[in-house]
Amino acid sequence: MENQQLQKTPLYNICREAGARFTPFAGWNLPLQFSGILQEVEAVREKAGLFDVSHMGEIEITGPGATLFLNKMLTNDVEKAGDGRIIYTIICFPDGGTLDDLLVYKYSSEHFLLVVNAINTEAVLRFLKTQANAFQVKITDRSAAFALLALQGPAAAPIISKALSPAVLSLKPFRFQTLVWQEEQMIISRTGYTGEDGFEIYLPPTLAEQFWRTLMQVGKDSGLLPAGLGARDVLRQEAGLPLYGQELSPQISPVQAGLESFIAWEKAEFSGHHALRIEQKNPLTPKRIGFVSARAAIPRPGFDVYWEGRLIGKVTSGTYSPTLQKAIGMALVNPVPPVGTIIQLQIRGKFQPAELVALPFYKRKR
């Protein structure tokens, strides 16, 4: 895709000013890195990092049938969530394959905001609209109404409380609130995709640059750095989090991806329910694993994984983890060897040993 065809976020200019190197991603021109991936990962783990994630899609679902409709569409149970809560969930095709993994912001039983992956925004919108006829709901693409910043790391809470208000500190994980800044509404949630404490801030695109500058100014003494997609990908892998297109896809279901805790089996049938149940009961269903290997053996998606001489699956994600100082990876395999097993990765024609470990690779100290 040529650069002029790529969409730019409301923070494109300020990221360029901050020295970002850009990369095409899901139709957008996004910052890949600023000071360098290793420095940015370290900043998020030790201090704080600020990401432009305005490419994400936002879809609003309103109406008296909103709860019933979403419970028919999504794997998780939105009815059980209280107002002001955020739940992670998956939307599946009828055959159990994954259309997207997303966050649901629940304002009330008749008002929800879905935050979806940029690459899938149009597909999710289309799918929901084709399924909505029998329900009293209105579906609105609100993506253009928001810029989205992610402030992540141990220093995120003090920084955001200084920039906005100490009241933000009372926000618990996976909760959100709306506040007014510069006479405009913004949504603050205590969520992220890094394994650290952090906040995501949804605000009008016209205020995005000003708020970015405010956070960078307030966070200067706390070691806050701007961070790009490169660091974000390393951080999410260290935290054992799936990426759509790698650990989840139309061919990879949430059962295979090890996300059964986000499937509310007990609620009424939802899209993909029957197919997922069959997979759940089938011992031959491939499953996601995590493994660590030597720094010289960095796994990449598509590499073959062997156990006791037989091919058992393929790597879905892999990187060098600066936090653990090891190569780490995830793979989809069948059968699943026990934790502690030594498996083999085929890397450029050679076999390299790797140890199967429990996910996540990294857990922050509480």
N, C-alpha and C positions, 0 to 999 in steps of 0.2 A: 504493500500500500504506500503510495507516494505521500510525502510529508504534508503537502497542502490538503490532502483529503482527510488527514487525521483530525479528530476533534481536539480542541484545547480546553482545559478546565479554567475556571475563573482565576486560578492561582498560577497559571502558566508563566506570566511575566515576572511575578515575584520569585518563582522558583528559578527562572533563568538568571535573574539578577543575583540570586544566591549561589550561582555557579553550577546549577544542575546539568547533568548530561541526560538527555532524553532518549526514550525508546518507545517504539510502537507497542501498544498493548490493548487488545479488545477494541480496536478502532480509535484509540486515543493516543495522543503524544504525551507520555507521562515521564516524570523524573525517575531515572534509573538509580542515580547516586549523586551525592553532593561532594562531601569530603572524601568518600570512599566507603565501600560496603563494610569493611571490618570496623572502621571507626564508628560508623553509624549503628551497627549491631551493639558494639560496646556501650555507646551512649545510651541506648534503650535499656540495656541490661543493668547499667550502673547508675545512670542519671535520667535523661529523658530524650526522646526523639519526636519530631513533628512531621507528620506525613500529610500529603495532599491525596485524599482518596475520593475526590469529587466525581470521579468517573462512575462510581457505584450508582445503581438505579434505585429509585424510590417509587413505589406504587401504593396508592391510597385505596383502601376498601372501606366503604361506608354503607350504612343502611341496616334495616331491621334484620336482614338475613345474613349479616356479615359473619357472625360466629359460626353458624351452621355451614355456610359456604366454605369458609376456610378449613373447618374440621373435615370437610369432604375432600379438600384439595391437598392438605398438608399431613405429614406423618405425625407431628406432635399435636398435643391437645391445647388449643388456644382458649377453650372454655374454662379450663382449670386455672389459667394464669390470671392474677389480679390486675386491675388497672394500674398503669405506670410500670408494668413489667415488660421485659423483653425475653422472647424465647427463640432459641436456635431450632431450626426445623428443616425438613427436606421436602421438596415437591417432586413426586415421581410420575413417570408415564404409567399407563395401565399395566405395562409389562414389568414394572419394578425398577426400570432404569431411571437414572437421576436427571431431571430437567434442571434443577438448581438446588443449592443449599442457601439458606437465607435467614435473616433475623426478622422477627415480627414484633413491632412496637404496638402494645395494646393501650389505647386511650380509654376505650370503653367497649362494651359488647357489640356496639354498632360502629366502631371507628378504629381502624388499624392502619399502620404504615408498614409495608414490607420493604426491606432493604435487600436488594438482589445484586448478583454479580453483573458487572457491566456487559460482559459478553452474552448474557442471557436475558437482558431486560426486555427486549422486544419479544423473544420467544415466550417468556413467562406471561407477559401482558396478553399475547395472542391466546395462549393456552387457557388462562383464567377467563378471558372474554368468551371463548367458545363453550366453556363449562357453566357459565353464569345464568343462562336463560331461565332456569327453574327457580332462581333465588332472588330475593328482594335486595339487590346490592348495586352499588355504583362503583365502577373501577376506573381510577384516574391515574395516568402517568404523571407523577409530580417531580420527575428527575431534574427538570430544568429549574425547579424552584429552589434547589439546594446546592450550596458548596459544602463539602464535607472534609473536616480536618480530624486527624487522629493524633492525639497527644498521648504518648505511651512511655512508661518507665517509672521507677521508684519516686522520681521527683515530680511526676505529673500532677499529683494531688495538690502539693503546695503551690505549684505554678498556676494551675487553673483557679485555685481559691484566691490568689492575689489578682489575677486578671479579671475575675468576675465577682465572686463573693464567697466568703467562708461557708455559706450555706450549702454550696456544692459538695462539700466534704461529707455531708450527711447522706449523700446518694450511695446506695449499696450496689454491689455488682449486679449487672443485668436489670438495672432500673433506669428510668429516664425522667427528666422533668423539662418543662418549657420555662424559659426566662426571657426577659427583655434586655437587650443590649443595644445602645444607640437608637432607642425607640423602635427597634425591630425585634420580632420573636426569633429565638433560637431554641433548638432542642439539644440538651446535653445528656449523653448516656455514659454509663460506666461500663464500657465494653472495649474490645480490641481484638487484634489478630496476632498478638506477639507473645502471649504467655505472661505478660507483665500487667500490673495495675495500669489503668489508663482510661481515657475519656474520648468519646467521639462527639464532635460538635457539628450540628447541621444548622446552617445559617444562610440568609439570602446571599446570592452571588455578589451583589454590590458591596457587601461588608467583608467579603472573604479576605482581601488583601490587608485591610485595616486590622482585622482580628489576628491574622498571621503575624503581622508586625508587633502587635501588642503582646502576643505569647512569646515571641522571640526576644523582645525587650525584657519582659518580666523574667524569662527563663535564662537570661544571659549568665547570671552569677551561679545558676544551678547546673551549668554545663549542657543546656539544651542545644541539640543540633537538628537541622533539617535532615530528613532521611527519605530515601527513595525505595522503589520497588525491589531493588536488589536486596537491601537489608530486610525489607518486609518478608521476602520469600525465605531468607535464612532463618529469621525469627520464628515464622510460623512452622517451619520444619522442625526446629529445635523444640517447639511446643507440641509437636506431633499432630498438627492441625491439617485437615485435608484441603487440597486446592481443587476447585472445579476444573475439569479437563485433565487432571492427573490422578487424584484418589477418588474422584466422583465423575461420572459421565453417563451418557445414555446407555453405555455398556456396563457401568459399575454402579451397583445399587448401594443404598445405605447399609444393608446387611453385610455386603462384601467389604465395605469401607470401615466396618466395626463401629457403626453409629446407632446400634440398636437402642441405646438409652434415650435416643431422640425419636423413637417410634412408640406411639401410645397404642399398643396392640388392643387394649381393652375397649377403646372407643368404637363408635360405629365405623363401618367400612369407609376407607379413603382411597384415593387414586393409587393404584399399585398394591393395595393391601393383600390381595389373594396371592399375587406373584411373589411378594416378599415373604409371606408365610411359608410358601413352598421352598424358597431358598433357605429360610431359617432352619427348616427341618432336614435339608439335604446335606449329608456329611461331606459331599464333594464340592460344595459351594466354596470358591476361592475366598480368602480372607486377607485383610491388610495386616502386615507385620512391620516392625521397626528393627533396624540392625545398625551396628557400628563397625567401622573398618579402619584400617590404617590411613594416615593422611595421604599416602601415595595411591590409595585405591578409592578415589572419589567416584561414587556411583552416579550414573545419569539415567534419566527415564529411558526405558526400552532395553536396558542391559538384562541379560538372562541370569536367573538365580537357580543354582543347583543345590541339591542335598543328597548326599550318599550316591553321587554319580548320576542322579536323574534330574531333568529339568522340571522345576516345580512352579515357575512363574517368572514375572518380569518386574524390574524396578519401576516405580511410578514417580518418585522424587528422590533427589539426592544432592548433597552439598557438603562443603567443609564447614563444620561448626566451630566458630572461633571461641564460643563459650566453653565447649567441651574439649576443644583442641583435638578433635577426631573427625573422620568422615562419618556422616550419618545418612541413612536412607530409609525409604519405605518401599514396600513391594506388595504385590498381590500374588498370593501363592496358594497352592493346594497340592499335597496336604500341608498343614501348618506344623512345623517342628516346634518342640517345646522351647521356652525361653532358656537361653544359655547354650543352645545348639550352635555349632560352627557350620555355617553354610558357605557356599562358594559363589562369587560373582564373576561372570565372564566379562573381563574388561580388555578390550583391544586384543582379543585372541588368547589372553592368559587368564588363569583362574586365580582369584584373590580371596583369601578367607575373610569372613565377616561373622560377627556374633549376633545372634538374635536376642533382642532386648525388649523389655516391656515399654510401651509408649505412655507418657511422653518422654522424650530424651531429657528435657530440662523442665524442672518445676521451680518456680520462684519461692523463696523463703517467705513465709507469711509473717 
